[in-house]
Amino acid sequence: MLLIPCPWCGERAQTEFSYEGDATVSRPDPATASDEQWLDHIYLRDNPMGLHEELWHHVAGCRRFFKVRRNTVTHEISGSAAPTDDIPEDVSGDAS
Amino acid sequence: MNGQPFRNDTGGRINRATPLRFTFNGRIYEGYQGDTLASALLANGVRLIGRSFKYHRPRGIVAAGIEDPNALVQLEDGARTQPNIQATRIELYDGLVARSQNCWPSVGFDIGALNSKFHRLFPAGFYYKTFMWPAKLWMFYEHIIRNIAGMGESPVEEDPDRYGHRYAHADVVIVGAGPAGLAAAQSAATSGARVLLVDDGAEFGGSLLGLDANVAGGPAVDWIATVTAALAAMPNVTLLPRTTVTSYYDHNMLVMAERVADHMAVPAAHQPRQRLWHVRAKEVVLATGAMERPLVFADNDRPGVMLASAAQAYANRHGVRAGERCVVFTNNNSAYVAARDLSAAGIEIMAIVDSRRDVPKGAAEMASAVGIGILAGHVVVKAHGTKAVHAVTVQALDDAGDLTGDTRDIICDLVAVSGGWAPTVHLHSQAKGVIRYDETLTTFVADAATQRSRAAGAITGVLGLADSLKDGATAGAEAAAAAGFDGAKTDTPTAVDDLALDIEPLWAVPHMHHDHGKRFVDHQNDVTAEDVALAHRENYISVEHLKRYTTLGMGTDQGRTSNINGLAIMATLRGEDIPTVGTTTFRPPFTPTPLGTIAGPHFGMHYHPTRRSAMHAWHQAHGASFVNAGPWLRPEAYPRAGENVIQALRREAKHVRHHVGIADVSTLGKIDLQGPDAVEFLNRVYINSFTKLAVGKCRYGLMLREDGFLYDDGTVTRIADDRFMVTTTTVHAGSVMRHLEYYHQVVWPELDIHMVSVTEEWAAIAIAGPDSRRVLEKITDDIDVSNEACEFMGFRQGTICGAPARLFRISFSGELAYEINVPADYGQDVWTGLLDAGTEFDIIPYGTEAMGVMRIEKGHIVGGEISGRATAGDLGFEKLLANNKPDFIGKRAAARTALMAPDRQQLVGLIPVDRRTRIPRGGKIVEDPAAPTPITAIGEVTSNCYSPNLGHPIGLAIVAGGRQRHGEVVYAHSPLTEQTVACEITHPIFIDPQGERLRG
């Protein structure tokens, strides 16, 4: 069970959170997006192996959404940030 | 009772002053405090414990601990019965009752044993090959096979015991309290770190308890007692005996099953039977030891064939002789120590049969010192006997490993075997630690850890006692330092290392001439060396395929004693080395965990929290029948004396349309939305526009998902310029809140809004019916409820029954109706106040069932219609779509051609042609039920009920192009109830389609 660093509450057990998908996708501008871009946005997600930024919701805590960088192979978490911020570069060097 | 004929008068860690009586297969025996069920049975000379899984072969006790594959019993009777419990792990208590399983009518005479006469019919993959065809009969075959090839029986009564859950944190968790684990705990504890020491056994000591060894200049058991007492006295140390770490999950989360009261017949008052621990560890030391491997030879499953270390442990720990005359069969040195101890316990060692031609000097001297003869370069080729071994045949091996020379038989009733050791790498491997094949020990050992964990002692291949103590102390200090606690002392007690292992591989003994005795690799699943060879011939050569094809390594023991032998035999057949063949994946849990332990206190009404409204006590006191709605308990109806729920709901639904009724609608989700950008936010999350919604007005709103399908509906009320009350359906209250938070925080963070769920803050009461206004007039003096002052979809604030209230003129029933919100604490008073004021109008409470009937009569949509596959247009809401808005969730996807097609399934009403037959729930709509199958369904029934106001059944359905088909007759067919009902398609609003009543 993961230990997830909420940017507001600190490290908490995974049971307090809910996974909310890929944090690297953003909603295209509906006025200008092509049909393919909408299709991609609604239905298609990558399944990356290795480092991945994902969204989590502290649903049983502060109820904030945030980004987490997780290694999908080792489950190692190497940073988190508010949805509007960038996750700081991993300086520990052991996240790869 | 006959005084335990195989019990020695002295020795062992049992209390001869405390005899315990127990029953096995209906006979009463006696054992002592400190016994396991297995040791007590052996002390009484009981060696036949059960029958094997597939061939129903007689089986006995193989091991002395967690690795035993065969000594599985049905423990206790009735509600407390448990199947597949290892006799080797059951602590004896007074009055214990156990019986053999997988045998009928008795373990001594078992009809299923005929399977072993027809063993040629039961090769690996037999079931797959034989019963595949005809497929229809598999249900029949399976029933019989399950009965023959079953294991124990599950309890059928409710478990009378309770189970606990506990969550904990520790700086250093040490798994295993053998020599390495105790030394690790001792050193880690001196650093001040919070240490949790966990062991499966009732007593700490692990393998030391079964040995006759010295530590720190005295008997090992004295050292164990001293260390354990010292640790117990330290405030930073927690000791958890009788606790198995079953699972090692990500980020150092260990799950442990503590057997709090399994060593008693009945747990003490308020005591759980078991407790599941979730422990988050900063650092972990795995000192899980090693398990001895059996040897593979013909009929090696006969009761009396036992691991050498097990026979040794029964002698040293329990003062029990597992037999009187013993042949030791080994390919390594550790069995020599066992032979010495067995001899000291009074068992006659007939010979040590050693497959090695050159027995190392130390081992040979140890044997000769106690007068034991060695047959070097020999193997046991067959065990004789059925329900108990009575002799073995031995033969010599030549240079090529083939049998040579004459056979000779040796009389014996115990065969102590040792095929080397297999480190218990399960948890290490679960945690994605690396395992490495050690050529010297011919086994896999724990190598580098992936998580914050380290291995110490036998798990790493360190088998000697002195080395294990040192390894453990170092690991404990390192773990403490890694957790931030320096200065751990690593003094280790003195100990003498045993003989080095000096193992020579012996994976399977060849059959002697003309013999076809079964050479079992996996005793629990009846997998033989021949089965492994068959799998190889049929190309199931990957270990994962081998496991699934032959069942090798499946079952409750997951192949603890069989994995290495099985994959080594496969490696030999493939002509490859063992590391290339590899191991199967180790998955949690390490030991079977009772479902009660996993569920803990979360069962029945405690499965999840139950939410009750502020008026719940009143509902209960007035005979409400309740229904689960999401997390809530809601009154479905209020049956009167002599009424059932159906009669009550029909009365209620009829009464409200003619008089007045009140319903508790507190469960609807309520969100308080505020901020300068609140209107813009609402415009983006609903399909309709809120720009022109005036203060003091409500509006019905529909939400789509981003894929264009309907998600939820509710009302939005403008309380102030920048403040709105948003309601959701009861079931979607939580998910809509999350949905809105997502769009606010992630997609449109620039919008200046704030929202909070206020579902629990407000009690909500719907008052509906032609007399509802007259009731309201009596109990409010500051709200003008006239139609002019409070029109349909209006909102007012004031005082109702003396409570500060919000009044919404909205209607779900289709009648003149209002919804009253008061702070939850006032809910009960206002509810009874309304009933009192309404007495003269014959007011009644009504439940969700009457509410549901009235909404079907009005064609309102709920979950059956908002099914996730319906668009706004499908359900008749195309006019709400404010497509002039630049954007709203789902707008873009809803505009796709397929979602706008005119022949989509659209909401319609249904009335049975005969006006009598109920429309089948969930029925498929077909045009011609007599057409040849398969028939294409053109729609389905989404809601159905009997309408007490119309006097006949009605339903809602979605039907392809349905809005153009009013008046047509179609058929609602339920394949489940085999009903086909002719129905007329109608408008979905059955009562007051113009909405005159609700506006009146």
Interface residues (C-beta under 8 A of the other chain):
Chain A: M1 L2 L3 A13 S18 E20 S26 R27 P30 A31 A33 W38 H41 I42 Y43 L55 H57 V59 R63 R64 F65 T74 H75 I77 P83 T84
Chain B: Y249 D250 H251 M253 H278 R280 K432 T450 E706 D707 R738 E741 Y742 Q745 V746 V747 P749 P886 D887 K891 R892 A893
